[in-house]
Amino acid sequence: MKSPGNNGDLGFEQKLWSTADKLRSNMDAAEYKHVALGLIFLKYISDAFLEIYEELKKEKGADPEDIDEYSSRTVFYVPKEARWDYLQANANDKDL
């Protein structure tokens, strides 16, 4: 699919739509929005957390697992089992 004013290929929309359909499965669209928005929010806070986490790992004497380090920077602390990379790695686990 080509954009009218651009030579770029925009085929990713179909892939995104297909992925959303797989995620939604038999769920009603009104209910699905809560799942999708929750995942978007989780990805956002996980990315913000990871940015600070990496900074703290480099700081001498800082503890990247200290909740107060994140509170002082107005960033959510994300427990290990709720971090995006953990969720991705365990996405097929039925007990997740």
C-alpha positions in Angstrom: 0.0 0.0 0.0 1.5 3.3 -1.0 0.8 6.7 0.6 -0.4 9.2 -2.0 2.2 11.8 -1.3 5.0 9.6 -0.3 7.0 6.8 -1.9 7.2 4.8 1.4 5.6 1.4 1.8 2.9 1.5 4.5 2.1 -2.3 4.6 2.7 -2.3 8.4 -1.0 -1.2 9.0 -2.3 -4.6 7.9 0.2 -6.4 10.1 -0.8 -4.2 13.1 -4.5 -4.9 12.4 -3.8 -8.6 12.1 -1.9 -8.7 15.4 -4.6 -6.8 17.1 -7.2 -9.3 15.9 -5.1 -12.2 17.2 -4.7 -10.5 20.6 -8.5 -9.7 20.8 -9.5 -13.2 19.9 -13.1 -13.7 21.0 -13.1 -10.7 23.3 -15.7 -7.9 22.8 -14.1 -4.7 21.4 -15.4 -2.7 24.3 -13.6 -5.0 26.7 -10.5 -5.2 24.6 -9.8 -1.5 24.8 -9.0 -2.0 28.5 -6.5 -4.7 27.8 -4.9 -2.7 25.0 -4.7 0.5 26.9 -3.3 -1.4 29.9 -0.5 -2.9 27.8 0.3 0.5 26.3 0.5 2.0 29.7 2.7 -0.9 31.0 5.0 -0.5 28.0 5.3 3.2 28.7 6.2 2.9 32.4 8.5 0.0 31.7 10.4 2.0 29.2 10.7 5.0 31.6 11.7 2.6 34.4 14.4 0.9 32.2 15.9 4.3 31.3 16.4 5.2 35.0 17.4 1.6 35.8 20.3 1.7 33.3 21.4 5.1 34.7 21.4 3.8 38.3 23.5 0.7 37.3 26.2 3.1 36.1 26.1 5.3 39.3 28.5 4.3 42.0 26.6 3.5 45.2 23.2 3.5 43.6 20.8 0.6 43.9 18.7 0.0 40.7 16.3 -2.1 42.7 15.6 0.6 45.3 12.0 1.9 45.0 13.0 5.2 46.5 15.4 5.9 43.7 12.4 5.9 41.3 10.0 7.8 43.6 12.6 10.7 43.9 12.6 10.9 40.1 8.8 10.6 39.7 9.1 7.3 37.8 7.1 4.2 38.6 9.1 1.3 40.1 8.3 -1.8 38.1 8.9 -5.2 39.8 10.9 -7.8 37.9 7.9 -9.9 37.1 6.1 -6.9 35.6 8.8 -5.6 33.4 8.3 -5.6 29.7 11.2 -7.8 28.8 10.1 -10.4 31.4 6.5 -10.4 30.0 7.8 -10.8 26.5 10.1 -13.7 27.5 7.2 -15.4 29.3 4.3 -14.4 27.0 3.4 -18.1 26.2 3.4 -19.1 29.8 -0.2 -19.9 30.7 0.4 -19.0 34.4 1.6 -15.5 33.5 
